[in-house]
Amino acid sequence: MTGGMSAYPQPHADADNHPLIEGWREGRLMIQVCGGCSHTFFYPRPLCPYCWSAELSWKAASGRGTIVSFSLVNRPNAPAFFAEVPIILAEIRLDEEVLLIARVIAREASSIRSGLPVELVSGPEAARYPLPTFRPRQ
């Protein structure tokens, strides 16, 4: 494993989130699409939260979005994060109009603000993180 990935808590793949976990291992953010009502949504689940249909499929998201709100975590629970504080956790509205909570990596936490455009980290940087992670958009 590269970087600090082995030290980070790892997600547990199950029947509902397996495509998300596997997609991220390939550097893609996967979101679910309902075949019943056409809504897209995140977090992975077995039924659509809008119409309760089980006709779900997966698609790769653009990886681009905007920070809605955020929090700086100065006392993380896992020791793997101690040297990285503050950890930036943000509510992000993807361009697909899906909301999710994800980590944002930035040189300066003070540069983060609501309304800031973000994008997925990619390549070797993405492999470091066990779940989808964003950075300010260039």
The first five atom37 places (N, CA, C, CB, O) and aatype in JSON, in Angstrom:
{
  "aatype": [12, 16, 7, 7, 12, 15, 0, 18, 14, 5, 14, 8, 0, 3, 0, 3, 2, 8, 14, 10, 9, 6, 7, 17, 1, 6, 7, 1, 10, 12, 9, 5, 19, 4, 7, 7, 4, 15, 8, 16, 13, 13, 18, 14, 1, 14, 10, 4, 14, 18, 4, 17, 15, 0, 6, 10, 15, 17, 11, 0, 0, 15, 7, 1, 7, 16, 9, 19, 15, 13, 15, 10, 19, 2, 1, 14, 2, 0, 14, 0, 13, 13, 0, 6, 19, 14, 9, 9, 10, 0, 6, 9, 1, 10, 3, 6, 6, 19, 10, 10, 9, 0, 1, 19, 9, 0, 1, 6, 0, 15, 15, 9, 1, 15, 7, 10, 14, 19, 6, 10, 19, 15, 7, 14, 6, 0, 0, 1, 18, 14, 10, 14, 16, 13, 1, 14, 1, 5],
  "atom_mask": [
    [1, 1, 1, 1, 1],
    [1, 1, 1, 1, 1],
    [1, 1, 1, 0, 1],
    [1, 1, 1, 0, 1],
    [1, 1, 1, 1, 1],
    [1, 1, 1, 1, 1],
    [1, 1, 1, 1, 1],
    [1, 1, 1, 1, 1],
    [1, 1, 1, 1, 1],
    [1, 1, 1, 1, 1],
    [1, 1, 1, 1, 1],
    [1, 1, 1, 1, 1],
    [1, 1, 1, 1, 1],
    [1, 1, 1, 1, 1],
    [1, 1, 1, 1, 1],
    [1, 1, 1, 1, 1],
    [1, 1, 1, 1, 1],
    [1, 1, 1, 1, 1],
    [1, 1, 1, 1, 1],
    [1, 1, 1, 1, 1],
    [1, 1, 1, 1, 1],
    [1, 1, 1, 1, 1],
    [1, 1, 1, 0, 1],
    [1, 1, 1, 1, 1],
    [1, 1, 1, 1, 1],
    [1, 1, 1, 1, 1],
    [1, 1, 1, 0, 1],
    [1, 1, 1, 1, 1],
    [1, 1, 1, 1, 1],
    [1, 1, 1, 1, 1],
    [1, 1, 1, 1, 1],
    [1, 1, 1, 1, 1],
    [1, 1, 1, 1, 1],
    [1, 1, 1, 1, 1],
    [1, 1, 1, 0, 1],
    [1, 1, 1, 0, 1],
    [1, 1, 1, 1, 1],
    [1, 1, 1, 1, 1],
    [1, 1, 1, 1, 1],
    [1, 1, 1, 1, 1],
    [1, 1, 1, 1, 1],
    [1, 1, 1, 1, 1],
    [1, 1, 1, 1, 1],
    [1, 1, 1, 1, 1],
    [1, 1, 1, 1, 1],
    [1, 1, 1, 1, 1],
    [1, 1, 1, 1, 1],
    [1, 1, 1, 1, 1],
    [1, 1, 1, 1, 1],
    [1, 1, 1, 1, 1],
    [1, 1, 1, 1, 1],
    [1, 1, 1, 1, 1],
    [1, 1, 1, 1, 1],
    [1, 1, 1, 1, 1],
    [1, 1, 1, 1, 1],
    [1, 1, 1, 1, 1],
    [1, 1, 1, 1, 1],
    [1, 1, 1, 1, 1],
    [1, 1, 1, 1, 1],
    [1, 1, 1, 1, 1],
    [1, 1, 1, 1, 1],
    [1, 1, 1, 1, 1],
    [1, 1, 1, 0, 1],
    [1, 1, 1, 1, 1],
    [1, 1, 1, 0, 1],
    [1, 1, 1, 1, 1],
    [1, 1, 1, 1, 1],
    [1, 1, 1, 1, 1],
    [1, 1, 1, 1, 1],
    [1, 1, 1, 1, 1],
    [1, 1, 1, 1, 1],
    [1, 1, 1, 1, 1],
    [1, 1, 1, 1, 1],
    [1, 1, 1, 1, 1],
    [1, 1, 1, 1, 1],
    [1, 1, 1, 1, 1],
    [1, 1, 1, 1, 1],
    [1, 1, 1, 1, 1],
    [1, 1, 1, 1, 1],
    [1, 1, 1, 1, 1],
    [1, 1, 1, 1, 1],
    [1, 1, 1, 1, 1],
    [1, 1, 1, 1, 1],
    [1, 1, 1, 1, 1],
    [1, 1, 1, 1, 1],
    [1, 1, 1, 1, 1],
    [1, 1, 1, 1, 1],
    [1, 1, 1, 1, 1],
    [1, 1, 1, 1, 1],
    [1, 1, 1, 1, 1],
    [1, 1, 1, 1, 1],
    [1, 1, 1, 1, 1],
    [1, 1, 1, 1, 1],
    [1, 1, 1, 1, 1],
    [1, 1, 1, 1, 1],
    [1, 1, 1, 1, 1],
    [1, 1, 1, 1, 1],
    [1, 1, 1, 1, 1],
    [1, 1, 1, 1, 1],
    [1, 1, 1, 1, 1],
    [1, 1, 1, 1, 1],
    [1, 1, 1, 1, 1],
    [1, 1, 1, 1, 1],
    [1, 1, 1, 1, 1],
    [1, 1, 1, 1, 1],
    [1, 1, 1, 1, 1],
    [1, 1, 1, 1, 1],
    [1, 1, 1, 1, 1],
    [1, 1, 1, 1, 1],
    [1, 1, 1, 1, 1],
    [1, 1, 1, 1, 1],
    [1, 1, 1, 1, 1],
    [1, 1, 1, 1, 1],
    [1, 1, 1, 1, 1],
    [1, 1, 1, 0, 1],
    [1, 1, 1, 1, 1],
    [1, 1, 1, 1, 1],
    [1, 1, 1, 1, 1],
    [1, 1, 1, 1, 1],
    [1, 1, 1, 1, 1],
    [1, 1, 1, 1, 1],
    [1, 1, 1, 1, 1],
    [1, 1, 1, 0, 1],
    [1, 1, 1, 1, 1],
    [1, 1, 1, 1, 1],
    [1, 1, 1, 1, 1],
    [1, 1, 1, 1, 1],
    [1, 1, 1, 1, 1],
    [1, 1, 1, 1, 1],
    [1, 1, 1, 1, 1],
    [1, 1, 1, 1, 1],
    [1, 1, 1, 1, 1],
    [1, 1, 1, 1, 1],
    [1, 1, 1, 1, 1],
    [1, 1, 1, 1, 1],
    [1, 1, 1, 1, 1],
    [1, 1, 1, 1, 1],
    [1, 1, 1, 1, 1]
  ],
  "atom_positions": [
    [[0.83, -1.18, 0.0], [0.0, 0.0, 0.0], [0.88, 1.24, 0.0], [-0.95, 0.0, 1.2], [1.96, 1.25, 0.58]],
    [[0.38, 2.28, -0.66], [1.18, 3.48, -0.79], [0.83, 4.48, 0.29], [1.0, 4.11, -2.16], [-0.24, 4.41, 0.9]],
    [[1.73, 5.41, 0.53], [1.47, 6.5, 1.47], [1.06, 5.96, 2.83], [0.0, 0.0, 0.0], [1.62, 4.97, 3.31]],
    [[0.07, 6.61, 3.45], [-0.38, 6.22, 4.77], [-1.63, 5.38, 4.75], [0.0, 0.0, 0.0], [-2.25, 5.19, 5.79]],
    [[-2.02, 4.86, 3.57], [-3.3, 4.18, 3.46], [-3.46, 3.05, 4.45], [-3.48, 3.66, 2.07], [-4.53, 2.89, 5.03]],
    [[-2.42, 2.25, 4.68], [-2.57, 1.09, 5.56], [-2.89, 1.51, 6.99], [-1.3, 0.24, 5.53], [-3.5, 0.74, 7.73]],
    [[-2.49, 2.7, 7.39], [-2.76, 3.17, 8.75], [-4.18, 3.69, 8.92], [-1.76, 4.25, 9.13], [-4.69, 3.71, 10.04]],
    [[-4.83, 4.12, 7.84], [-6.19, 4.65, 7.93], [-7.19, 3.54, 8.23], [-6.58, 5.38, 6.63], [-7.0, 2.41, 7.77]],
    [[-8.23, 3.83, 8.98], [-9.31, 2.84, 9.13], [-9.85, 2.52, 7.74], [-10.47, 3.38, 10.08], [-10.01, 3.41, 6.91]],
    [[-10.11, 1.26, 7.49], [-10.57, 0.83, 6.17], [-12.07, 0.55, 6.17], [-9.79, -0.42, 5.72], [-12.6, 0.03, 7.15]],
    [[-12.75, 0.88, 5.08], [-14.19, 0.61, 5.0], [-14.45, -0.88, 4.86], [-14.83, 1.38, 3.83], [-13.63, -1.62, 4.31]],
    [[-15.59, -1.31, 5.34], [-16.01, -2.69, 5.2], [-16.96, -2.79, 4.01], [-16.69, -3.21, 6.51], [-18.04, -2.2, 4.03]],
    [[-16.58, -3.53, 3.0], [-17.43, -3.7, 1.83], [-18.54, -4.7, 2.14], [-16.61, -4.16, 0.6], [-18.31, -5.75, 2.74]],
    [[-19.76, -4.34, 1.71], [-20.9, -5.25, 1.85], [-21.72, -5.21, 0.56], [-21.78, -4.87, 3.09], [-21.31, -4.57, -0.41]],
    [[-22.85, -5.87, 0.54], [-23.66, -5.96, -0.67], [-24.12, -4.58, -1.15], [-24.88, -6.85, -0.42], [-24.27, -4.37, -2.36]],
    [[-24.34, -3.64, -0.24], [-24.85, -2.32, -0.62], [-23.76, -1.38, -1.11], [-25.56, -1.7, 0.55], [-24.0, -0.59, -2.02]],
    [[-22.56, -1.44, -0.53], [-21.53, -0.44, -0.86], [-20.38, -0.97, -1.7], [-20.98, 0.13, 0.4], [-19.47, -0.2, -2.04]],
    [[-20.39, -2.24, -2.05], [-19.29, -2.85, -2.79], [-18.92, -2.05, -4.06], [-19.65, -4.28, -3.16], [-17.73, -1.81, -4.28]],
    [[-19.89, -1.64, -4.9], [-19.51, -0.86, -6.09], [-18.83, 0.48, -5.75], [-20.74, -0.6, -6.94], [-17.97, 0.93, -6.49]],
    [[-19.22, 1.1, -4.65], [-18.59, 2.34, -4.22], [-17.13, 2.08, -3.84], [-19.35, 2.96, -3.02], [-16.23, 2.78, -4.3]],
    [[-16.89, 1.07, -3.0], [-15.54, 0.76, -2.54], [-14.64, 0.36, -3.71], [-15.58, -0.37, -1.5], [-13.52, 0.85, -3.82]],
    [[-15.13, -0.52, -4.57], [-14.34, -0.97, -5.71], [-14.09, 0.17, -6.7], [-15.03, -2.13, -6.42], [-13.0, 0.28, -7.25]],
    [[-15.1, 1.0, -6.92], [-14.94, 2.14, -7.82], [-13.86, 3.08, -7.33], [0.0, 0.0, 0.0], [-13.03, 3.56, -8.11]],
    [[-13.86, 3.35, -6.0], [-12.86, 4.26, -5.46], [-11.46, 3.67, -5.59], [-13.16, 4.58, -4.0], [-10.5, 4.41, -5.79]],
    [[-11.33, 2.37, -5.46], [-10.01, 1.75, -5.64], [-9.48, 1.98, -7.04], [-10.09, 0.24, -5.35], [-8.27, 1.89, -7.28]],
    [[-10.38, 2.29, -7.98], [-9.99, 2.62, -9.36], [-10.02, 4.13, -9.58], [-10.93, 1.93, -10.35], [-9.85, 4.59, -10.71]],
    [[-10.23, 4.91, -8.5], [-10.21, 6.37, -8.59], [-11.5, 7.01, -9.05], [0.0, 0.0, 0.0], [-11.51, 8.17, -9.45]],
    [[-12.62, 6.26, -8.99], [-13.91, 6.8, -9.42], [-14.87, 6.88, -8.24], [-14.52, 5.92, -10.55], [-14.85, 6.04, -7.35]],
    [[-15.71, 7.91, -8.24], [-16.78, 8.04, -7.24], [-18.06, 7.51, -7.87], [-16.95, 9.53, -6.77], [-18.56, 8.07, -8.84]],
    [[-18.57, 6.43, -7.31], [-19.78, 5.8, -7.83], [-20.99, 6.24, -7.01], [-19.64, 4.25, -7.81], [-20.95, 6.27, -5.77]],
    [[-22.06, 6.6, -7.71], [-23.32, 6.96, -7.06], [-24.43, 6.09, -7.61], [-23.64, 8.47, -7.26], [-24.32, 5.57, -8.72]],
    [[-25.49, 5.95, -6.84], [-26.6, 5.1, -7.26], [-27.64, 5.91, -8.03], [-27.24, 4.42, -6.05], [-27.84, 7.1, -7.8]],
    [[-28.31, 5.21, -8.96], [-29.38, 5.78, -9.76], [-30.59, 4.86, -9.63], [-28.95, 5.94, -11.27], [-30.46, 3.64, -9.74]],
    [[-31.76, 5.44, -9.39], [-32.98, 4.65, -9.27], [-33.63, 4.47, -10.63], [-33.97, 5.33, -8.29], [-33.85, 5.43, -11.37]],
    [[-33.94, 3.21, -10.96], [-34.64, 2.91, -12.2], [-36.12, 3.24, -12.13], [0.0, 0.0, 0.0], [-36.78, 3.35, -13.16]],
    [[-36.65, 3.4, -10.91], [-38.06, 3.71, -10.74], [-38.38, 5.18, -10.91], [0.0, 0.0, 0.0], [-39.36, 5.53, -11.57]],
    [[-37.57, 6.06, -10.31], [-37.87, 7.5, -10.33], [-36.75, 8.35, -10.92], [-38.17, 7.98, -8.93], [-36.9, 9.56, -11.04]],
    [[-35.64, 7.74, -11.29], [-34.48, 8.39, -11.93], [-33.66, 9.3, -11.01], [-34.96, 9.2, -13.08], [-32.75, 9.97, -11.5]],
    [[-33.94, 9.33, -9.71], [-33.11, 10.12, -8.8], [-31.74, 9.48, -8.66], [-33.8, 10.25, -7.42], [-31.61, 8.25, -8.73]],
    [[-30.72, 10.31, -8.46], [-29.4, 9.84, -8.09], [-29.2, 10.17, -6.62], [-28.27, 10.47, -8.98], [-29.74, 11.17, -6.12]],
    [[-28.43, 9.35, -5.93], [-28.25, 9.59, -4.49], [-27.0, 8.94, -3.97], [-29.45, 9.1, -3.72], [-26.39, 8.08, -4.61]],
    [[-26.63, 9.37, -2.79], [-25.5, 8.84, -2.05], [-25.92, 8.89, -0.6], [-24.16, 9.65, -2.32], [-26.49, 9.91, -0.21]],
    [[-25.72, 8.01, 0.15], [-24.85, 6.94, 0.46], [-25.48, 5.65, -0.07], [-24.59, 6.88, 1.97], [-26.69, 5.6, -0.29]],
    [[-24.68, 4.61, -0.27], [-25.2, 3.35, -0.81], [-26.25, 2.72, 0.09], [-24.06, 2.37, -1.03], [-26.11, 2.66, 1.31]],
    [[-27.32, 2.24, -0.55], [-28.4, 1.57, 0.19], [-29.15, 0.65, -0.75], [-29.36, 2.61, 0.83], [-29.02, 0.75, -1.97]],
    [[-29.95, -0.27, -0.2], [-30.64, -1.26, -1.03], [-31.93, -0.75, -1.67], [-30.94, -2.46, -0.21], [-32.43, -1.36, -2.61]],
    [[-32.49, 0.36, -1.17], [-33.74, 0.91, -1.7], [-33.59, 2.4, -1.96], [-34.9, 0.65, -0.74], [-32.86, 3.09, -1.25]],
    [[-34.27, 2.9, -2.97], [-34.26, 4.32, -3.27], [-34.9, 5.1, -2.12], [-35.01, 4.61, -4.6], [-35.99, 4.73, -1.67]],
    [[-34.26, 6.16, -1.62], [-34.83, 6.93, -0.52], [-35.99, 7.84, -0.97], [-33.75, 7.77, 0.12], [-36.63, 8.46, -0.12]],
    [[-36.26, 7.91, -2.27], [-37.33, 8.76, -2.79], [-38.61, 7.97, -3.08], [-36.86, 9.46, -4.05], [-39.71, 8.43, -2.76]],
    [[-38.46, 6.78, -3.7], [-39.66, 6.01, -4.08], [-39.65, 4.58, -3.56], [-39.8, 5.99, -5.59], [-40.61, 3.84, -3.79]],
    [[-38.61, 4.18, -2.86], [-38.44, 2.86, -2.25], [-38.26, 1.72, -3.25], [-39.62, 2.57, -1.39], [-38.41, 0.56, -2.89]],
    [[-37.95, 2.05, -4.49], [-37.7, 1.03, -5.49], [-36.37, 0.33, -5.21], [-37.69, 1.65, -6.91], [-35.44, 0.93, -4.68]],
    [[-36.31, -0.95, -5.56], [-35.07, -1.71, -5.45], [-34.36, -1.78, -6.81], [-35.35, -3.13, -4.92], [-33.33, -2.44, -6.94]],
    [[-34.89, -1.09, -7.83], [-34.3, -1.08, -9.18], [-33.17, -0.06, -9.22], [-35.38, -0.75, -10.26], [-33.33, 1.02, -9.78]],
    [[-32.05, -0.41, -8.65], [-30.93, 0.52, -8.54], [-29.77, 0.1, -9.42], [-30.47, 0.63, -7.1], [-29.51, -1.09, -9.61]],
    [[-29.09, 1.09, -9.96], [-27.87, 0.84, -10.72], [-26.83, 1.86, -10.25], [-28.12, 0.94, -12.29], [-27.13, 2.73, -9.43]],
    [[-25.64, 1.73, -10.77], [-24.53, 2.6, -10.36], [-23.99, 3.33, -11.56], [-23.41, 1.79, -9.68], [-24.0, 2.81, -12.68]],
    [[-23.52, 4.57, -11.34], [-22.82, 5.3, -12.39], [-21.69, 6.09, -11.76], [-23.79, 6.25, -13.17], [-21.72, 6.42, -10.57]],
    [[-20.69, 6.38, -12.56], [-19.56, 7.18, -12.09], [-19.98, 8.65, -12.08], [-18.3, 6.97, -12.98], [-20.5, 9.16, -13.08]],
    [[-19.76, 9.32, -10.97], [-20.04, 10.75, -10.87], [-18.9, 11.53, -11.54], [-20.19, 11.17, -9.37], [-17.82, 10.99, -11.78]],
    [[-19.17, 12.78, -11.84], [-18.16, 13.64, -12.49], [-16.95, 13.87, -11.59], [-18.78, 14.99, -12.87], [-15.85, 14.11, -12.07]],
    [[-17.17, 13.78, -10.27], [-16.09, 14.05, -9.33], [-15.92, 15.53, -9.04], [0.0, 0.0, 0.0], [-14.95, 15.94, -8.39]],
    [[-16.86, 16.34, -9.52], [-16.81, 17.78, -9.29], [-18.02, 18.22, -8.48], [-16.76, 18.55, -10.64], [-19.11, 17.68, -8.63]],
    [[-17.8, 19.2, -7.61], [-18.89, 19.7, -6.8], [-18.51, 20.99, -6.09], [0.0, 0.0, 0.0], [-17.52, 21.64, -6.43]],
    [[-19.33, 21.35, -5.11], [-19.16, 22.59, -4.36], [-19.36, 22.31, -2.88], [-20.13, 23.68, -4.86], [-20.27, 21.56, -2.52]],
    [[-18.55, 22.9, -2.04], [-18.72, 22.75, -0.6], [-19.96, 23.52, -0.16], [-17.47, 23.24, 0.17], [-20.11, 24.7, -0.45]],
    [[-20.86, 22.82, 0.53], [-22.05, 23.45, 1.11], [-21.71, 23.97, 2.5], [-23.24, 22.45, 1.16], [-21.97, 25.13, 2.83]],
    [[-21.14, 23.1, 3.31], [-20.68, 23.47, 4.66], [-19.52, 22.55, 5.02], [-21.85, 23.36, 5.71], [-19.26, 21.57, 4.32]],
    [[-18.83, 22.87, 6.12], [-17.68, 22.07, 6.48], [-17.4, 22.19, 7.97], [-16.44, 22.48, 5.68], [-17.91, 23.08, 8.65]],
    [[-16.59, 21.27, 8.44], [-16.15, 21.28, 9.83], [-14.67, 20.92, 9.88], [-16.99, 20.29, 10.7], [-14.2, 20.11, 9.08]],
    [[-13.96, 21.53, 10.8], [-12.56, 21.2, 11.01], [-12.47, 20.3, 12.24], [-11.68, 22.49, 11.19], [-12.89, 20.68, 13.34]],
    [[-11.94, 19.1, 12.04], [-11.83, 18.13, 13.12], [-10.42, 18.21, 13.68], [-12.16, 16.68, 12.63], [-9.45, 17.87, 13.0]],
    [[-10.31, 18.66, 14.92], [-9.0, 18.8, 15.56], [-8.68, 17.65, 16.51], [-8.94, 20.1, 16.31], [-7.54, 17.51, 16.95]],
    [[-9.68, 16.84, 16.83], [-9.47, 15.7, 17.72], [-10.06, 14.45, 17.08], [-10.11, 15.95, 19.12], [-11.12, 13.98, 17.49]],
    [[-9.38, 13.9, 16.07], [-9.9, 12.7, 15.41], [-9.85, 11.48, 16.33], [-9.12, 12.41, 14.13], [-9.04, 11.41, 17.25]],
    [[-10.73, 10.52, 16.06], [-10.79, 9.3, 16.87], [-9.65, 8.34, 16.55], [-12.11, 8.6, 16.65], [-9.12, 7.69, 17.45]],
    [[-9.27, 8.24, 15.29], [-8.25, 7.26, 14.89], [-6.85, 7.88, 14.92], [-8.55, 6.71, 13.47], [-6.66, 8.97, 14.38]],
    [[-5.89, 7.21, 15.53], [-4.52, 7.72, 15.61], [-3.9, 8.04, 14.24], [-3.66, 6.73, 16.32], [-3.01, 8.89, 14.15]],
    [[-4.34, 7.36, 13.19], [-3.78, 7.6, 11.85], [-3.96, 9.04, 11.41], [-4.43, 6.67, 10.84], [-3.22, 9.51, 10.54]],
    [[-4.92, 9.75, 11.99], [-5.21, 11.12, 11.59], [-4.54, 12.18, 12.47], [-6.68, 11.35, 11.59], [-4.57, 13.36, 12.13]],
    [[-3.94, 11.79, 13.59], [-3.42, 12.76, 14.55], [-2.45, 13.76, 13.92], [-2.72, 12.02, 15.67], [-2.52, 14.95, 14.23]],
    [[-1.56, 13.31, 13.07], [-0.56, 14.2, 12.48], [-1.13, 15.07, 11.35], [0.6, 13.38, 11.94], [-0.43, 15.93, 10.82]],
    [[-2.4, 14.85, 10.99], [-2.99, 15.56, 9.85], [-4.02, 16.6, 10.24], [-3.62, 14.57, 8.93], [-4.69, 17.15, 9.36]],
    [[-4.17, 16.89, 11.52], [-5.2, 17.84, 11.94], [-4.84, 19.26, 11.49], [-5.37, 17.8, 13.46], [-3.66, 19.58, 11.4]],
    [[-5.82, 20.09, 11.21], [-7.22, 19.74, 11.26], [-7.65, 18.96, 10.01], [-8.07, 21.0, 11.41], [-7.23, 19.25, 8.9]],
    [[-8.5, 17.97, 10.23], [-9.11, 17.2, 9.15], [-10.33, 17.99, 8.69], [-9.51, 15.72, 9.6], [-11.14, 18.42, 9.51]],
    [[-10.45, 18.19, 7.38], [-11.58, 18.95, 6.84], [-12.64, 17.96, 6.37], [-11.12, 19.89, 5.67], [-12.41, 17.2, 5.43]],
    [[-13.8, 17.98, 7.01], [-14.95, 17.19, 6.56], [-15.97, 18.16, 6.01], [-15.56, 16.31, 7.72], [-16.31, 19.14, 6.67]],
    [[-16.45, 17.89, 4.81], [-17.35, 18.83, 4.16], [-18.58, 18.14, 3.61], [-16.63, 19.55, 3.04], [-18.54, 16.99, 3.18]],
    [[-19.69, 18.88, 3.65], [-20.88, 18.49, 2.9], [-20.66, 19.05, 1.51], [-22.24, 19.03, 3.57], [-20.45, 20.25, 1.33]],
    [[-20.71, 18.16, 0.52], [-20.41, 18.55, -0.86], [-21.63, 18.25, -1.73], [-19.16, 17.8, -1.39], [-22.19, 17.16, -1.68]],
    [[-22.01, 19.24, -2.53], [-23.06, 19.02, -3.53], [-22.36, 18.76, -4.85], [-24.05, 20.26, -3.63], [-21.74, 19.65, -5.43]],
    [[-22.47, 17.51, -5.32], [-21.87, 17.14, -6.59], [-22.6, 17.84, -7.74], [-21.9, 15.6, -6.79], [-23.74, 18.27, -7.57]],
    [[-21.96, 17.95, -8.87], [-22.61, 18.53, -10.05], [-23.86, 17.75, -10.43], [-21.63, 18.56, -11.24], [-24.74, 18.28, -11.1]],
    [[-23.95, 16.49, -10.0], [-25.13, 15.65, -10.26], [-26.26, 15.94, -9.26], [-24.75, 14.16, -10.19], [-27.27, 15.24, -9.27]],
    [[-26.1, 16.95, -8.41], [-27.09, 17.34, -7.4], [-27.24, 16.32, -6.28], [-28.44, 17.56, -8.05], [-28.29, 16.21, -5.65]],
    [[-26.19, 15.57, -6.04], [-26.14, 14.59, -4.96], [-25.32, 15.2, -3.82], [-25.52, 13.22, -5.44], [-24.27, 15.8, -4.06]],
    [[-25.8, 15.06, -2.59], [-25.07, 15.55, -1.42], [-24.32, 14.39, -0.76], [-26.02, 16.22, -0.42], [-24.84, 13.28, -0.69]],
    [[-23.11, 14.66, -0.29], [-22.37, 13.66, 0.45], [-21.42, 14.36, 1.41], [-21.59, 12.73, -0.49], [-21.11, 15.54, 1.26]],
    [[-20.97, 13.62, 2.4], [-19.96, 14.09, 3.34], [-18.65, 13.42, 2.94], [-20.35, 13.78, 4.83], [-18.6, 12.2, 2.78]],
    [[-17.6, 14.21, 2.8], [-16.31, 13.65, 2.4], [-15.18, 14.52, 2.95], [-16.2, 13.54, 0.85], [-15.39, 15.67, 3.35]],
    [[-14.02, 13.95, 2.94], [-12.83, 14.68, 3.37], [-12.35, 15.57, 2.24], [-11.71, 13.7, 3.81], [-12.42, 15.2, 1.06]],
    [[-11.85, 16.74, 2.6], [-11.24, 17.66, 1.65], [-9.79, 17.86, 2.08], [-12.02, 19.03, 1.57], [-9.52, 18.14, 3.25]],
    [[-8.87, 17.73, 1.15], [-7.45, 17.91, 1.4], [-7.07, 19.3, 0.87], [-6.59, 16.77, 0.74], [-7.3, 19.6, -0.3]],
    [[-6.49, 20.11, 1.72], [-6.05, 21.45, 1.3], [-4.76, 21.81, 2.02], [-7.15, 22.53, 1.58], [-4.54, 21.38, 3.15]],
    [[-3.92, 22.58, 1.38], [-2.66, 23.01, 2.02], [-2.96, 23.81, 3.28], [-1.81, 23.86, 1.04], [-2.29, 23.63, 4.3]],
    [[-3.95, 24.67, 3.21], [-4.33, 25.51, 4.35], [-5.81, 25.34, 4.65], [-4.0, 27.0, 4.07], [-6.65, 25.61, 3.79]],
    [[-6.14, 24.88, 5.84], [-7.54, 24.72, 6.22], [-8.27, 26.06, 6.15], [-7.66, 24.13, 7.63], [-9.48, 26.09, 5.9]],
    [[-7.56, 27.16, 6.35], [-8.18, 28.48, 6.32], [-8.67, 28.87, 4.92], [-7.2, 29.52, 6.82], [-9.42, 29.83, 4.78]],
    [[-8.24, 28.13, 3.89], [-8.68, 28.43, 2.52], [-10.04, 27.82, 2.2], [-7.65, 27.92, 1.52], [-10.63, 28.12, 1.16]],
    [[-10.54, 26.97, 3.08], [-11.81, 26.28, 2.83], [-12.96, 27.2, 3.23], [-11.88, 24.94, 3.62], [-12.93, 27.86, 4.26]],
    [[-13.98, 27.23, 2.37], [-15.17, 28.04, 2.65], [-16.37, 27.43, 1.95], [-14.95, 29.52, 2.19], [-16.23, 26.66, 0.99]],
    [[-17.55, 27.76, 2.42], [-18.77, 27.35, 1.73], [-18.78, 27.99, 0.35], [-20.06, 27.75, 2.54], [-18.38, 29.15, 0.19]],
    [[-19.23, 27.24, -0.65], [-19.25, 27.73, -2.01], [-18.0, 27.43, -2.81], [0.0, 0.0, 0.0], [-17.96, 27.68, -4.01]],
    [[-16.96, 26.88, -2.15], [-15.69, 26.58, -2.83], [-15.87, 25.39, -3.78], [-14.57, 26.29, -1.8], [-16.34, 24.34, -3.34]],
    [[-15.5, 25.52, -5.05], [-15.56, 24.38, -5.97], [-14.48, 23.35, -5.61], [-15.38, 24.86, -7.43], [-13.35, 23.72, -5.29]],
    [[-14.84, 22.08, -5.66], [-13.91, 21.0, -5.34], [-13.97, 19.92, -6.41], [-14.23, 20.39, -3.95], [-14.91, 19.85, -7.21]],
    [[-12.94, 19.06, -6.41], [-12.89, 17.92, -7.32], [-12.23, 16.76, -6.59], [-12.11, 18.27, -8.63], [-11.5, 16.95, -5.62]],
    [[-12.49, 15.57, -7.08], [-11.86, 14.39, -6.49], [-10.35, 14.46, -6.64], [-12.4, 13.1, -7.14], [-9.84, 14.95, -7.65]],
    [[-9.64, 13.97, -5.63], [-8.21, 13.76, -5.82], [-8.09, 12.6, -6.8], [-7.45, 13.45, -4.46], [-9.02, 11.81, -6.94]],
    [[-6.96, 12.5, -7.49], [-6.86, 11.45, -8.51], [-5.49, 10.79, -8.48], [-7.12, 12.03, -9.9], [-4.58, 11.23, -7.78]],
    [[-5.39, 9.71, -9.24], [-4.12, 9.02, -9.41], [-3.54, 8.51, -8.11], [0.0, 0.0, 0.0], [-4.26, 8.01, -7.25]],
    [[-2.22, 8.62, -7.96], [-1.54, 8.11, -6.76], [-2.07, 8.75, -5.48], [-0.05, 8.34, -6.86], [-2.11, 8.1, -4.43]],
    [[-2.47, 10.01, -5.55], [-3.01, 10.68, -4.37], [-4.31, 10.0, -3.91], [-3.26, 12.18, -4.66], [-4.53, 9.83, -2.71]],
    [[-5.17, 9.62, -4.85], [-6.43, 8.97, -4.5], [-6.19, 7.62, -3.83], [-7.29, 8.79, -5.75], [-6.93, 7.24, -2.92]],
    [[-5.18, 6.9, -4.27], [-4.89, 5.57, -3.72], [-4.54, 5.64, -2.24], [-3.76, 4.91, -4.49], [-4.63, 4.64, -1.53]],
    [[-4.14, 6.8, -1.77], [-3.76, 6.97, -0.37], [-4.96, 6.91, 0.57], [-3.03, 8.29, -0.19], [-4.83, 6.52, 1.72]],
    [[-6.14, 7.3, 0.07], [-7.33, 7.45, 0.91], [-8.31, 6.31, 0.69], [-8.01, 8.79, 0.65], [-8.59, 5.95, -0.45]],
    [[-8.86, 5.74, 1.78], [-9.76, 4.59, 1.64], [-11.15, 4.93, 1.14], [-9.87, 3.91, 2.93], [-11.87, 4.02, 0.72]],
    [[-11.55, 6.2, 1.17], [-12.86, 6.62, 0.68], [-12.7, 7.86, -0.19], [-13.84, 6.89, 1.87], [-11.67, 8.54, -0.11]],
    [[-13.7, 8.17, -1.02], [-13.6, 9.35, -1.88], [-13.19, 10.6, -1.11], [-14.92, 9.59, -2.59], [-13.75, 10.91, -0.05]],
    [[-12.22, 11.31, -1.66], [-11.61, 12.47, -1.02], [-11.47, 13.57, -2.08], [-10.21, 12.11, -0.38], [-11.17, 13.29, -3.25]],
    [[-11.68, 14.8, -1.66], [-11.7, 15.93, -2.59], [-10.57, 16.91, -2.28], [-13.04, 16.64, -2.53], [-9.93, 16.83, -1.24]],
    [[-10.35, 17.85, -3.21], [-9.43, 18.97, -3.03], [-10.06, 20.19, -3.7], [-8.0, 18.65, -3.64], [-10.95, 20.03, -4.54]],
    [[-9.61, 21.4, -3.34], [-10.11, 22.58, -4.04], [-9.84, 22.46, -5.55], [-9.46, 23.88, -3.47], [-8.77, 22.0, -5.95]],
    [[-10.81, 22.87, -6.35], [-10.67, 22.79, -7.8], [-9.71, 23.87, -8.28], [-12.03, 22.93, -8.49], [-9.74, 24.99, -7.79]],
    [[-8.87, 23.53, -9.24], [-7.89, 24.47, -9.8], [-8.58, 25.48, -10.7], [-6.8, 23.73, -10.59], [-7.93, 26.36, -11.26]]
  ]
}
